[in-house]
């Protein structure tokens, strides 16, 4: 029986970073993976495949250059699923190799199999042909989540499917219903609409991506409608059923809403919620409980109710992003082995790879108003920037939220080309306690999107000065 200082369950972003951090501290580390490949959902079914798909779609359709070359600009006329999957598989294969290489260089033992706690410090790693027992002093649970698949939804993975199965479609449908207006639902709705698929998006809340700044969410909904997506907001699905072919036509899927509306399309993507997999781990043998979605509760150090067991990534819930998962894994290990580490979870950025891109860091206008914090908003429109014109993006925008008295930056919100990259300039200034004057006093390369910070700062300061 092998003994390790630390055992990590799951090779997704949180598990990877936890294992590498422990190895860098000189600890003996094992990481356990039950799937056929390393990387978890982020590499194999979620973050990387969907972003690779998005990049391929934007390039092949020419959608990201139509502001320059016109609405009819298109790089490839007939785009097939094979075109898109080829790009995704290339990126996925490369990322897997990068992860395996990092484990090898840092002497992290990769154990294939399903982990199951047999005792407080004992894991069984079960494979098809054998089992192995592993002991460890510390554990990190980084098992991630899977798409929710309620029994009432008639999944067949060809016409009714979850986000995992969407990447395996045999052909592009002419129409699609997307149930769920969260990050995954909106990203795929935008990708499919860019490909020319007629998309109807159903969301039970009155606003898409309700955690966003309201102005950004409103702008996004405007863009979504311009792309031809039909929004059914404040609607809930009562039932989903398959309809038989009619006079040789392709079979359809029907979604019946609580309001009585009946919507039909060739395909339906169900993207409401994700479910943990803690039920498989034998956590009762450690003395741990999980919630009804099989997620674990942790403290500010990502430590569970059992001192030597930590958890990080999607398994602990919101925000469930690959970027935050990596940082959570690192912080968990540092605390587990008594190493001081600083972090600023209040400045974790959000990136949404819809069409257009959205990103934010810090507070929203709604949060500042609720907290009675006096602020002013400085706004830069991409159409004001030479770089925005060169990119053909005249609808993007960047917003700075500025404290009226202290002039500090309280939040940064962006929508448009490069938003997820652009956000980090504001994040750095906020982390270092900078004020809006940083943007006023410094020169930005011209022409760049980064110049939006100076334009937004000038706009905000003018408002503060009532000019």
N, C-alpha and C positions, 0 to 999 in steps of 0.2 A: 504493500500500500504506500502510495506516494504522499508526502506531506509538503504543503506549500504555506508560505506566509500569507498568500492571498489567492482566492479563487474567484474568478469573474464569470458570471453566467450570461452569455450573449455577446456576439461580436459586432453589434451595431455601433454607432458613434459613441455612446456612453461607455460601452464595454471596452471598445478599442482604447479610448483615452485613459480609462481607469487602469487597464492592464499595462499600458506603456508607462504611465506615471509611476505605478508601483515598481516596475522593472528599473526605471531611472533612479529610484530610491534604494536600489540594491536588494530588493526583495525577490524571493522566488515566487513565480506567478504561473498560474494555469488559467486558461480561458476556454470555456466550453461552448460548443456550437452544435445545435441539433439539426440544422438545415444542411443542404447540400453544398453550401458555399458560405464564405465569410461575408460580413458586411451588414447583415440584418436587413430589415425592410428598407432602410435608407439607400443601400446600394442595389438591392435586387428587385424590389417591387415599388419603392416609393420615391424618395427624393431624387436620386440620380436618374433613374429611368424617365420620370416625368419631366425633369428639367432637360434631359437630352432630347426627349420627344418635343418639348416646347421649342428648343433651339432649331431642331430640324424643320419643324413646321414653319417657324418664322422665316427661315432661310428659303425653303423650297417654295413657299407660297409668295414670297416677296412682300409679305405684310408689313415688315418693319421698314420698308423703303417706299411705300406708296405715297407718303407725304411729299417725296421728292419726284417720283416717276409716274404718279397718277394711280387712281383706284384700280386700274386694270393690269398693273404691273404684276407679273408672276414669273418666277424663275423656272418652274416646272409645271406643265399643264396638267398632267395626270399623275397624281401622287398616290402611291399604294402603301399599304401597311408595311410591306417589305422594305420600302425606302426608309420608313421611319424606324422600324425595329433594327435595321442594320446599324444605324447611328447609335442607338441605345446600347446594343450589345457590345459595340466597340468600347464605349465608355465604361460600361459595367465590368468588362473583362480587365481593363486597365486598372480600375479601382480595386478590384479583388487582389490583383498582383501587388499593388502598393501596400495593402493591408498585410498580406502574407509576408512581404518583405520586411515590414516594420516589426512584426512578431519575431521573425527569425533573427533580425539584427539585435534585438533586445532580449533574446533568450526567453521569450514567453512560450510556454508549452501550450500548443493548440490541441485540445482534446475533442474529438468528434463524438457526439452522442447526446442523449437527453439527460439533463441533470435532475436529480431528485434527492432532496434532503432526507437522510436516514437518521440524523441526530444533529445536535447543535453545531458540531464542527465536522460532520461527515456527509459527503456527497456520494451518491451512486451515479455513475455515468453509464447509461445503458445504450448499447448498440444492437444491431440486428443479430449479430453472432456471438456477442460476449458482453460482459459488464466489467466495470472497473470501479474500485472504491478510492476516493480521494479525501484526504483530510486537509483542513486549512484553518488558520487562525482568524482571518478576516474574509468576508464575502461581500461581493457587490452583485446585486440582482439588476441586470440590465437586459431583461428579456423583451422589452418593447411591447408592441400591441399588434393586433391584426384587425382588418376591417370587420365591423359588426355585420353579422348575417342573421337577422331575425328569422325565425321559423315561418312567420307569416308572409315573408317575401319569397316568391317562387324562383329562386336562383337556378339558372341552368348554364351560366358562364358563356353563353353565346348571344342571347338576346336580353337577358336580365343578369347583371353581373355587378361585382364590387370593383374597387379600384385596382386590386391585384390582377383580376382577370381581364380588365380593359386592355392591358398591354399585350394580351394574347389574341386579340380579335383577328379573325381570318380576313376580313375586308372592312373598308370604311362604310358605315351605314349612311343612309340619306338623312335620317332624323334620329334624335336621341332626347330622352327625358332624363334630366339629372335631378335626383332627389337629395337635397342637402346643399345649403349655401354656405358651408364652412370653407376652409382653405382648400381641401382636396376637391370638393365639388366645384367650386368656382374656378380653380386652376384648369381642371379637365373640361369644364364647360367652355372656357375661353379657347382652349387648344382646339377642341372639336369645331367650334364656330369658325375659327380661323381657317380650318380645312374645308369649310363650306357646308358642314353638317348643320341641319336645322335643329337648334337646341332650345328646349324649354327647361328652365331652372326653377325648381320648387323649393321654397324656403319658408319654414314656419314662423320665423321672426319677421318683423317689418323692415329689417335692414340687413343687407349682406355684410358679413364680416363685422359684426356689431362691436367688436373690441377696438376697431379702428377709430381714429378721429372722424367725427360725423361728416365734416366737409369732404374728407378724402373718400369716405364710403359713398357719399352722394355722387362725387365725381366719377368714381369707379362704376356705379350703377348706370350713369349716363353713357360711359364708354361701352359697357356691356350691351346696352340696348342699341347703340349705334352699330355694334358688331352683328346685330340681327338676333341676339338671344332674347327669347320671350321670358320675362320674369313673372313668376306667380308668387308674390310675397304675402306673408301672413296666411299661407295655406298649408294644410297638413294632408298627407296621403292616408286615405282610409283603406284602400285595397289596391293590389296589383295583380293583373291576370294576363295570361297569354290568349291572344285571339287567333283562331285558325285562319289559314289563307283564304282569300275571297277571290274567286274567278282567276286563279293562277297568280294573284299578287303575293308578295312576300308576307309572311305572318307578322302581326303587329303585337305590341305590348300596350295594355291599357292601364292607366293609373287613374283611379277614382278618388277625387278629393272630398274632404269632409263637407265642403260647400256644395257638393253635388256635381261639380264639373268632371267631365271625363276627357282625359288627354290621351292621345295615341301617338306612337312612334315605332320605328323599327327596333329600337333598342332602349334599354333603361339602365342607367348607372345609379346604384344605390350607394350613397356616400354620407350616411348619417351615423356619425360616431365610430369609435374604435374600441376594441375590447382587449383587455390584458389577457395573459396566459398564465397567471400565477397559480391557477388551480392544478397545474401539472407538476408543481415544484415540491410538493410535500412540505409546505411551510408550517403546517401544524406540528411537524416534528422539531421545529425550532421555536415554536411559541408565537408565531406571527399570524395575523389575520389580514385579509384584503377586503376591499369594498365590493359592491355588487357588480362593478365593471372590472374586477380583478386587478385593481391598482393598489399600490402600497402607499401608506402615509409616512412621510419623513419629516425630520426637523430641519433647521437652517443649515445643518452640516450634511444633509442627505443620509442621515442615520435613522434607521427604523426603531421600533420599540425595543428591539433586541440589539444591544450595544455593538456587537461585532458584525452585524449584518447591515449593509448600506444598500441603497437603491438609487438609480439615476436613469434619466431618459424618459421615454414615453410611459413607462410603467408607473411613474409617479404623477402623471397627468399634465395639465397645462404648464408651459406653453407647448410642449411636445414638438420641439423643433430639433433638427440635427445639430445645429450650432449650440443651442443651450444644453443639449444632452452631453456634448463633448466636455463642456465646462463643468457640468454637474459631476461627471465621472472623475475628472481631475480633482475637484474639490473634495469629493468623498474620500478618495485615497489619501489626500494630504491630511485630512482630519483623522482618518483611521490610524495613520502611522505618526501622528503628532508633529506634522510639518506645518508651519504657519503658511497660510495662503490667503491672499486678498482677492476679493471678487466684488463686482458691482451688479448684482442681479437686477437692480432697478434700471440698469442701463443695458440690459440684454436687448439686442435689436430684433425686430421682426421683419422677415422677408417673405413676401407672397409673390410667387412667380406666375401670376395670371397674365393676361394681355389686356391692359398694360401692367407692368411691374409695380408693386407697392412695397414701401418699407417705412418703418417708424422706429423711433427710440424716444424714451421718456414719456411725458404725460400728454394726454389729449386735452383739447379745449374743455370737453365735458368734465374731465377729472379735475382740472384746475378751477373751474367754476364751482363745482361741488365742494372743493376744499377752501373756497374763498381766497384764492391766491390771485392777486392782481397781475394781469399779463396783457401783452399786446401781440398781435400776429403780424409777422412780416412775410410777404408772399412774393415769389418769383415765378413767372410763367415761362415755360420753355420757349414760347414764341418770342419772348424778349431777348433770348440768347442766340448769338450767331451759331453756336454749336447745335442748339435745338433745330435751327433751320437747316443746317448741314445734314443732320440726322433724319430730317423729314418728320420730326416730332414737334408739332405745334400745339399739343394739348396737355403736355406734362406740366407739373408744377412742384415747387418745393416750398414748404411752410416752416418758419421758425416761430416758436412761442417764447416770448421774451418777458422776463419779470419787469414790471413797470418801474420798480424802484431800484432793484439791485442790478438790472440789465443782464442777469445770467440767462442762459438758454435752458428752458424748462422742457422743451420737446422739439423734435424735428420730424416732419412728415413729408414723404415724397411719393409721387405717382408719375410714372413715365419711364422712358428709356433709362437704364442704368440706375434706377432708384435704389436697388439693394447694395450697389457699390457706393453711391453718393452718400448714403446715410452715415457712413463711418467717419466722415469728416466732422459732422456734428456730434457724433458719439464721443470722439476724442476730445473735442473742446469741452463738452459737458463733464467728462470724466476728470478733466484737469481744472475744473472750476472756472473756465473762461467765461467771458461776457460777449455780448454782441459786438463789442468794440474790436475783438480779434478779427472779425470779418471785415470791419470797416478799415482797419489799419494795415491789412495785408493785401498783397497783389496775387491774383490768381491767373494762371495761364489763360491765354486767349487764343482761339476760342475753345472753351471747355464747358461741360455741364457744371463743374465745381464753381464756376462764376455765379451760379444761381444763389450761392450763399451770400455773396456780396450784394447782389440785387435785393434779396429778401431782407438782409440786414438794413440796407438803406431804406427800404419800404417800411420796415418796422420802426426804425429810429425816427423817421419823418412823422409817423403816427404819434410816437411818444412826445415829439416836440410840437405836435399839432400844426404841422406844415404840409 
